[in-house]
Amino acid sequence: MSEDFDRWRSQVLNTAVRLDEIDYFSLLGCPQTVVPADLRQAFRGLAQSYHPDALVSEDEELTAAVEAIYRRLTEAYAVLRQPSQRQAYIAGLAQGLTRYDPEKSQSALKDFQAKQAPGRSDSGRLHFQRAQRAAAQGDRFSAAAEMRLALLYEPNEPGFLNFAQKLGIVAR
């Protein structure tokens, strides 16, 4: 066999052994900010290279490695092309998860979003979120009522005060 093939074989086997350590973006060779068209292009290029049907070899170890890499590439593309799964995956990645686990990734996303939301108390955040939902639905009366409740829990929270000002219930 050629030296190039031996080098490629070694690379494939090494990648297959480390698959659980490689995140989806690294596997596909894309940044986390990749746009859908570039993600698809990266997947297609790698899928052609690692498609098990493209490999004609009696080397069972190499065949198993190529199949494992191809399955992981397919998994990565399936997760990253769905915006909600991608967002949850990125949140899970920040907590050290390299594979998408719906339960753990969604939990990580909720934790991340809770840390990003204004407010320190659960009750204050709850009323703030209700106010945001009501405002998004065009119900300014309910939004104002929920913001007043949120401000009872945290009267000096800047995020609450800014939103209350937008609703016209607090003057600067």
N, C-alpha and C positions, 0 to 999 in steps of 0.2 A: 504494500500500500504506500501511497505517497506521503511525503512529509506534511503537506497541507491537510490531507485527510486526517492524519494522526493528530495534528494540532486541533482541528475542528472537533474530532471525536473527544479529545481530552477536555475541550471547552464545554461541550454539550454535557458530558458526564459530570463535570464540576458544577455546572449550572443546575443540573437536576438534583444534585446532592444538597445544594444551598437554596432550593426553591422556597422553603419555609422562612428564610431570612430575607428574601427579596420582595419588596413591595411592588404593587401593580405598576406604578409609574416607572420605576426603575426597570422592571421586566420589559415594559413596552418602549423604554428609552424616551419617555416624554416627561415634561415638567407638569406639576400639578395644575398649571394654568392652561394646559393644552385645550385647543378648541376641538369640537367634535370631528371636523373634517381631517385634521391632522392625527387625531386619535385613531380614526378609521384607517388612514393611510399607514400608520405605524403598525397597527394590528395586521392588516392585510399582508404587508411585506414580511413580517415575522411568521405569520401563519403559513405562507407559502414555503418559507425556509424550514419550518418545523412540522409540516404536515406529515403524519405517519405514512400516508400513502406515497409520498414522494421519496421515501427512504427504501431503497432496495438493499437490504443487508441481512445476513444470517447472524449477525452479532446481536444476540438477545438483550444484552446489557444496554447497548446503544439504542435499540428499538424501544425499550422500556423508558429510557431517559427522554427520547424524543417525544414519546406519547405523553409523558408527565409534563414536559414543558409546554406542549401544544394544549393540553387540558388547562393548564394554569393561564396560558395566554388567552384562551377562550373565556375563562372565568373572569380574568381581569377586564377584558373588553366588555363583557356583559354587565359588569358592575359599573365601570367608569362611563359608559355611554348613557346610563340612566341618572339624570341630575340628582334625584333624591338619594339614591344609593351612593352616588359619588360623594355627595356632601357628608353622608354618614360615614363612608369609608375614610375620608380625609380626617374626620373627627376621631375615628378609631385609630388611625395611623399616628395621630399626635399622642395617643396613649400607648403606642407600641404594638398595635395589631397590624400584622402585615397582610392578613387575609380578611376578606369581608365575612363577618358573622352578623347576620341581621340584628340579633338581639343585643350583642355587645356594641356594635357600631351605632345603633340607634340610641343606646344608653349614653354612649360617649358624645353623640351629637346633642342630646338633651342637656347633658352636663355642660357642654361648651356654650350652648345657647343661654342656659341659666346664668352662667358667669358673665355673659355679654349683656344681659338685660339689666337695666337700672334697678336699684333697690337692694336692700339688704335683708328685709324680712319677707318671708313667704307670703304673708297676707298682703303686704304692699305690692309685691310683684304680681300676685294673682289679680288684684284690682286694676293694676296698670295694664296687664295683658288683656283683661276684659274691656278696658277703655279703648285700647288700640283696635281690638276686633270690632267693637261697636262703631268706632269712627270710620274704620275701613268699609263697614256696611252702610255708612251714611246716617247712622243713628247718633246724632250729636247729643241728644238729651241723655241717653244711657251712657255715652262716653263721658260726659261731664259728671254724671252721678258717680260712676266708677272711679274717675280721677279724684273726686272729692274724698272718696273712701281711701284711696291709695295715699293721699296727702295726710289723712288722719294718722296713718301708721308711720309715715316718713315725711314730715312737713318740709324738710330741708334737702330732700333728694333732688339734685340738679336735673336728672333725666325726667323725673316726674314734673318738676316745675316748668321745664321747657315744653313738655307736651300739654300741660294745663294751660300754658300761655297760648299755644296754638289753638286750643279749644276756646280760648277767650274767657277762662274762669279765674285766671290769676294775672294781675298786673305786675310788671317788672319793678 
